[in-house]
Amino acid sequence: MRSVPFCKLKARDSDAALAAIPARCGSAAPPRCVSCAGGVIFGAMNILLVEDDIELAHSVADHFREQGYTVQHCADGNSGLQSACGSDYQVIVLDRMLPGLDGLEFVRMLRQREVKTPVIYLSTMSGIDDRVQGLEAGGDDYLVKPFAFAELLARVRVLSRRPASVLEPTIRLSQGSIELDLLKRTVLRAGKSIELLPQEFRLLEYFMRNPDRVLTRRMLLENVWGIHFDPQTSVVESHISRLRTKVNHGFEFDIIQTVRGTGYKFLAPN
């Protein structure tokens, strides 16, 4: 397995470590995470990964690098916050439960220092209250472990395109008369509640994040199912058929259009 740029503070008192972090990131910057070969790492897409599970961190970092991203890893909250305030990142991928400084406090302190880098939590805490706490602390997205890397990648790409000044977390998606609540996992069309299974919800969410865009079968497999090969089954077609039946019931307009020989397109209903 390839080595992962690793950043961890030497053993020191937690309060002393936090005191070394500048009150605002415009002041003298603390030491940056460095590669194993030494030197600060820069890249067109720079991601800070704060995760104390080393095996998971290695796996996630390797996957991001395969996509051409630069990843810098910190194994605890204190060193992660120090690096976040001292370097420029497009996205921070943050474990909710960390030694030294937990994820919620990490984000609160980050926002107090006026750092606007988007943050996505990784956590085994899947309750609605847990998600709300994370977003209200200043996070931008929340992904429950275990997760498919394809979903994490899609969410990171969305966050990286967001203007740096935008801090409001994405809690709801709305396209035309369809609304998704990403915390409560509910769907409304023209005010009518629609019950979806988890995979159907993820499929609709991906369509709504990519409106008026042709999505191929391969794109759906990779970004919704996390599958990077053709399973030679009708899993995509069968799920789209069931999703269509549910979201179009009682309505004349079909929101998921088939583009013959290519894929599917989501069209927002009036």
N, C-alpha and C positions, 0 to 999 in steps of 0.2 A: 504494500500500500504506500502511496506517495506521502511524503512528509507534509505536514500542515503548518503554515506560519503560526507560531504559538506565542502568546503573550501572557505572562503571569507574574504578578508582583512577588518579589522576594518576601520571605516571612517578615511581617511587621505588624504593628498594632493597627487595627482597622481604622480608628479615628485618625491616626497619623497619616494613613494612606489617603483618606478622604480630604484631609486638610491640604494635601499636596495638589488637589484638583483646583484649578482656577475658578473663581466665582463666575466668570463669563469666559466664553471660549475665545474672545478677542484678546485676552491677556496672554501672558507667557504660557506656551503650550507645554504639557507634560510629555514625558517620553512616549514615543509611538511604538506600536507593535512592530516587530521586525521579523524578517524571515530567518530561517535557521542558518542561512549563509551570511546574515547580517545585512543592514541597510533597510531603509524604509521602503515599503512596497507601494507603488502607485499603479493605477490602472484606470481604464475608461469606466469600468463599473466596479466600484470598490465596496465590498460588503464586510461589515463587522459581525462576526458570529460569537456570541457570548453563551457558552454551553459547557457545563462541568462534566457531562458524559463524554469522555474522550473518544470512545469508539463511535458514538453517534456524530460527534463533531468532525472526525476524520471522514466519515462517509458523506456527510452533507457538504463539507468543503470540497471533496473530490468531485462530487456531482456538479457543484457550481463551477469549478475550474474547467470541467469538460464543456461548459457552456461559454467559456472564455472570460469568466469573471475572476477578479482578484478577491481572495478571502483572507481576512486576518482574524485569528482566533484568540479569545481570552477565556480563561477557565473559571473566573469568579467575577462577582459583580463589581468589586472595587477596581480591579485592573481594567475591566470592560468600560466602566464609566470614565476612567482616566483616559483611555484610548479614544472613546467617543468624543470627548471634549478637546482632544489634541490633534485629531486627524479629520479629514473630510471623507465621509462615507455617503453613498447614495441610499443605503438601507441598513438597518441594524436588525439582525435576527437574534432574538433574546429568549433564553430559557426563563420561565416564570419562577422556578425555585432554584436559587443560586446560593452558594456559600459566600459569606461576607456581607453581601448586599443583595436582597431579593429583587426580583424583576420589577415589582410595583414601585419600590422605593428608588430603584435605578432610573425608571422613567420619570418619576416625579422630580428627582434631582436634575435629570437631563433637561427637562422643560424649564425648571427654575433658572438654569444657566442659559436659557434661550437657545438651546440647540434644537433645531427643527427637523433633524433627520428622521424620516419615517421609521417606525419600530413595529415589527411583527413578533408577537409572543409565540413560543412553542411551549405547550404545557399538557400534562396529563389531567389537569383540572378542567373538566368539561362542562361544569354547570353553568347555567345562564348567569347566575350571580358572579361567578368567577370571571366570565367574559366581560360583563359590565364593569367590574372593578378594574380590569386591565385597561379597558378603553377609557374609562373615566380618569384613570391615572395619567393618561396622555398617550397611550399606545394607539396604533393605527389599524392593526389587524390582529387576529387571534386564530391560531391553528392548533388543533388538539392532536396530541400524540396518541397512538402512532399515526403517521401521515404518509402519503405518497409524495415523493420528491417533486413530481410533476405539478402537484397542487401548490407546494411551497414556491416553486419556480414561477408559476403563473402569478401568484400573489406578490412576489418580490418584483416582478416586472411591472405590475400595475402600480405598486408603490413608488418605484423608481421614476415613473413618468409623471408623478404628482408634483406640482410646484412646491418648492421648499417652504413657502409661506403657509401652505395649507396644513393645518394640524387636526382638522375635524376627522375623526375616525369614520370609516365606512361601515355604518351599522345597517343601512337600508340601501337597496338598489331599486330604482324606479325607471321603467321604460313604458311610456304610454300609460295605459290603465293597469299595468301589472306592477305590483310592489312586492319585493322580497325583504323580509326582516331577517338579517343574517345572524342575529342573536337568538331570537325566538324560533327561528327556522320555520317561519310562516309565509304563506303566499296568498296574495289577494289579486283578483282580476275584477276591475270595476266594482270593488268593494265586496266581492264574493270570495269567501274563503275556499281554498283548494288544498286538499290533503295530498302530500307527496311523500314517497319513500325517500330515505336519505340520498340514494344515488340519483334519483329523479330530481331532487332539489339541487344537487351539485351540477347536474347537467343543465338545468334551467339557469342556474347562476352563471355558468360559463357562457351560455348563449347570450344572457343579458349583459355580460361584460364585453361582449363582442357583437353589438347590434349591426345589422346591415352588412355583415361580413360573411363571406362564404367560408364555412368551417368543414374541412375534409374529415373523412372517417378517421384517418390517422391522427389528426389534431385532437379529435374528441377522445380517442383511446389514450393518448399521451397525457392530456390535460385534465381529463375527468376520471379515468380509470388508473392512470399511472402505468399504462402498458406500452412498452416501446417495441412491440412486435405485433403482427397480425395474428390473433388467436384463432382465426379461421372459424369464427362463430358469428351469429347474428346479434351479439350483445348490444351493439350500438343501435341497430335497427329496431330491436324489440323494445329497448328503453325509450327511444324517440316515439315509437308508436303509442306506448302507454302514456308518456308525457303529453303527447298531443291530445289523446282521448280525455285526459283530466283537465288540461288548461283550456281546451276549446269547448268543453261541454256547456251547452247553453249559449254559445256564441257562434256567429257565422264566420268570423275571420280566423283563419289558421295562422297562428303566430310563427310556426316553424315551416318554412318553405323548403321543398326539395329542389335542389339545383341539379338537374339530371346529369349523371355522369361525373359529378364533382363533389357534392356534399350537401350541406344544409345551411340555411340562413334564417336568423331571427329577425322578424319584422315587428316593431312595437305596435300594438293595437291602439286605436283611438279610445 
